[in-house]
């Protein structure tokens, strides 16, 4: 599921403004190079725009990374007020975690992750898969 070939299949089935989000592994200082940076780099090789973010996942006991491959929309640049307005229009009730300010923070990655993403060269393919042990 993390190969270039898989993401090409997904990309080719999206609408012109389509996006895909994938869970990409742990993002802690000791673990982010296991798979997070390689998944992000692979998605970035297939899509015109790639956005990475992390969130604390209590059941995993740490931060976990997610990667967006986008054919158009930029989730990072949406103004906080616009996202809050869209949530209010579409969600009945009160969200306990997510709002426009939270989204802005999710994409504010720590320095070690930004550097890891910038220095990553691996592209996961069917012929060169990534194995995490």
Secondary structure, DSSP 8 states (H G I E B T S, - for coil): --SHHHHHHHHHHS-TT-EEEEEEEE-STTTTTTTHHHHHHHHHHHSSEEEEEEEEEGGGTEEEEEEEEESS--TTTS-HHHHHHHHHHH-SS--SS-SHHHHHHHT---HHHHHHHHH------SSS-----
